[in-house]
């Protein structure tokens, strides 16, 4: 499956740009910033830059992917153990 957009580091963030842009081509990010496309190989530190929320929203809408974080849904995390339960079990076992 080919995607219409790829991610490009720019100005301290990761932005979505059209897939067809080659290195040194001029274009725009999904959030509207004019950029010159760089290499598809990123510098190591830029892999950890935050994703532009506007590009992410537009990219997800284009790809038919639900927004993140999901609204109205809570994570199904296990409840933390209640204090004292493990001590009671230890005392009963003795």
C-alpha positions as CSV (number, residue, x, y, z in Angstrom):
1,X,0.0,0.0,0.0
2,X,1.4,3.3,-1.0
3,X,0.7,6.4,1.0
4,X,0.1,9.9,-0.4
5,X,2.1,11.6,2.3
6,X,5.4,11.0,4.1
7,X,6.8,12.5,7.3
8,X,9.6,15.1,7.1
9,X,11.4,16.8,10.0
10,X,11.1,20.6,9.9
11,X,11.6,23.4,12.5
12,X,11.6,21.1,15.5
13,X,8.6,19.0,14.5
14,X,7.6,16.2,12.2
15,X,5.3,17.3,9.3
16,X,3.5,15.5,6.6
17,X,4.5,16.3,3.0
18,X,3.4,14.9,-0.4
19,X,5.0,11.5,-1.1
20,X,6.1,12.6,-4.6
21,X,8.4,15.4,-3.3
22,X,12.0,14.4,-3.8
23,X,15.0,15.9,-2.0
24,X,15.3,19.6,-2.8
25,X,11.8,19.9,-4.2
26,X,9.6,22.8,-3.0
27,X,6.2,22.0,-1.5
28,X,3.9,22.5,1.4
29,X,3.2,20.5,4.6
30,X,-0.4,19.5,5.4
31,X,-0.4,22.3,7.9
32,X,0.5,24.8,5.2
33,X,4.2,25.5,5.8
34,X,6.3,26.0,2.7
35,X,9.3,23.6,2.8
36,X,12.1,22.2,0.7
37,X,12.0,18.4,1.0
38,X,15.0,16.8,2.5
39,X,16.3,13.3,2.3
40,X,14.1,10.4,3.3
41,X,16.8,9.4,5.8
42,X,16.4,11.5,8.9
43,X,19.0,12.6,11.4
44,X,18.7,10.4,14.6
45,X,17.6,13.3,16.9
46,X,14.8,14.4,14.6
47,X,13.1,11.0,15.0
48,X,12.0,12.0,18.5
49,X,10.6,15.4,17.5
50,X,6.9,15.9,18.2
51,X,4.4,15.3,15.4
52,X,2.7,18.5,14.2
53,X,-0.9,18.1,15.4
54,X,-2.4,19.9,12.3
55,X,-0.5,17.6,9.9
56,X,-1.4,14.6,12.0
57,X,-5.1,15.5,12.0
58,X,-5.1,16.2,8.2
59,X,-3.1,13.0,7.5
60,X,-5.4,10.8,9.6
61,X,-8.5,12.3,7.9
62,X,-7.0,11.6,4.5
63,X,-6.1,8.0,5.4
64,X,-9.4,7.3,7.1
65,X,-7.7,6.8,10.5
66,X,-9.4,7.9,13.7
67,X,-7.9,10.8,15.5
68,X,-5.4,10.3,18.4
69,X,-5.8,10.5,21.2
70,X,-9.3,9.0,21.0
71,X,-12.0,11.2,22.6
72,X,-14.6,9.7,24.9
73,X,-12.7,6.5,25.4
74,X,-10.8,5.6,28.5
75,X,-7.9,3.2,28.5
76,X,-8.8,-0.2,29.9
77,X,-6.1,-0.3,32.4
78,X,-6.2,-2.9,35.2
79,X,-7.1,-1.5,38.6
80,X,-4.2,-1.0,41.0
81,X,-4.1,-3.5,43.9
82,X,-5.9,-2.2,47.0
83,X,-3.6,-1.4,49.9
84,X,-3.3,-4.2,52.4
85,X,-4.6,-7.1,50.2
86,X,-1.2,-8.7,49.8
87,X,-0.5,-8.5,53.5
88,X,-3.9,-10.1,54.3
89,X,-3.1,-13.0,51.9
90,X,0.3,-13.5,53.5
91,X,-1.3,-13.7,57.0
92,X,-4.0,-16.1,55.9
93,X,-1.5,-18.4,54.3
94,X,0.6,-18.7,57.5
